[in-house]
Amino acid sequence: MAIHLENLVETIKSKVRLLKKSKKPYIKMDKSSSVKVEIRRHKARMLIDKTLKAADRPGKTCVS
């Protein structure tokens, strides 16, 4: 029984090693110009919202 268990463990270990070796590293893609524009637009919108929120409360300062 112990021999069967050892064989099973060795088989699993070898399969795991093969899986780790067979993975190909992914290629990181650059952002397209439309995605970059969308990110800038989103950041600008957040800044405008923050500024308007602070302007609505003239006596208080906006912390975050």
CNS distance restraints for C-alpha pairs under 8 A (distance, minus, plus):
assign (resid   1 and name CA) (resid   5 and name CA) 6.38 0.50 0.50
assign (resid   2 and name CA) (resid   6 and name CA) 6.17 0.50 0.50
assign (resid   3 and name CA) (resid   7 and name CA) 6.16 0.50 0.50
assign (resid   4 and name CA) (resid   8 and name CA) 6.14 0.50 0.50
assign (resid   5 and name CA) (resid   9 and name CA) 6.19 0.50 0.50
assign (resid   6 and name CA) (resid  10 and name CA) 6.16 0.50 0.50
assign (resid   7 and name CA) (resid  11 and name CA) 6.09 0.50 0.50
assign (resid   8 and name CA) (resid  12 and name CA) 6.22 0.50 0.50
assign (resid   9 and name CA) (resid  13 and name CA) 6.14 0.50 0.50
assign (resid  10 and name CA) (resid  14 and name CA) 6.16 0.50 0.50
assign (resid  11 and name CA) (resid  15 and name CA) 6.24 0.50 0.50
assign (resid  12 and name CA) (resid  16 and name CA) 6.17 0.50 0.50
assign (resid  13 and name CA) (resid  17 and name CA) 6.22 0.50 0.50
assign (resid  14 and name CA) (resid  18 and name CA) 6.24 0.50 0.50
assign (resid  15 and name CA) (resid  19 and name CA) 6.22 0.50 0.50
assign (resid  16 and name CA) (resid  20 and name CA) 6.23 0.50 0.50
assign (resid  17 and name CA) (resid  21 and name CA) 6.28 0.50 0.50
assign (resid  18 and name CA) (resid  22 and name CA) 6.07 0.50 0.50
assign (resid  19 and name CA) (resid  23 and name CA) 6.58 0.50 0.50
assign (resid  31 and name CA) (resid  35 and name CA) 6.08 0.50 0.50
assign (resid  31 and name CA) (resid  36 and name CA) 6.48 0.50 0.50
assign (resid  32 and name CA) (resid  36 and name CA) 6.37 0.50 0.50
assign (resid  33 and name CA) (resid  37 and name CA) 6.19 0.50 0.50
assign (resid  34 and name CA) (resid  38 and name CA) 6.16 0.50 0.50
assign (resid  35 and name CA) (resid  39 and name CA) 6.19 0.50 0.50
assign (resid  36 and name CA) (resid  40 and name CA) 6.28 0.50 0.50
assign (resid  37 and name CA) (resid  41 and name CA) 6.05 0.50 0.50
assign (resid  38 and name CA) (resid  42 and name CA) 6.11 0.50 0.50
assign (resid  39 and name CA) (resid  43 and name CA) 6.23 0.50 0.50
assign (resid  40 and name CA) (resid  44 and name CA) 6.07 0.50 0.50
assign (resid  41 and name CA) (resid  45 and name CA) 6.10 0.50 0.50
assign (resid  42 and name CA) (resid  46 and name CA) 6.26 0.50 0.50
assign (resid  43 and name CA) (resid  47 and name CA) 6.27 0.50 0.50
assign (resid  44 and name CA) (resid  48 and name CA) 6.15 0.50 0.50
assign (resid  45 and name CA) (resid  49 and name CA) 6.13 0.50 0.50
assign (resid  46 and name CA) (resid  50 and name CA) 6.14 0.50 0.50
assign (resid  47 and name CA) (resid  51 and name CA) 6.10 0.50 0.50
assign (resid  48 and name CA) (resid  52 and name CA) 6.10 0.50 0.50
assign (resid  49 and name CA) (resid  53 and name CA) 6.05 0.50 0.50
assign (resid  50 and name CA) (resid  54 and name CA) 6.25 0.50 0.50
assign (resid  51 and name CA) (resid  55 and name CA) 6.10 0.50 0.50
assign (resid  52 and name CA) (resid  56 and name CA) 6.17 0.50 0.50
assign (resid  53 and name CA) (resid  57 and name CA) 6.87 0.50 0.50
assign (resid  53 and name CA) (resid  62 and name CA) 7.95 0.50 0.50
assign (resid  54 and name CA) (resid  58 and name CA) 6.79 0.50 0.50
assign (resid  54 and name CA) (resid  60 and name CA) 7.55 0.50 0.50
assign (resid  54 and name CA) (resid  61 and name CA) 6.66 0.50 0.50
assign (resid  54 and name CA) (resid  62 and name CA) 5.56 0.50 0.50
assign (resid  57 and name CA) (resid  61 and name CA) 7.61 0.50 0.50
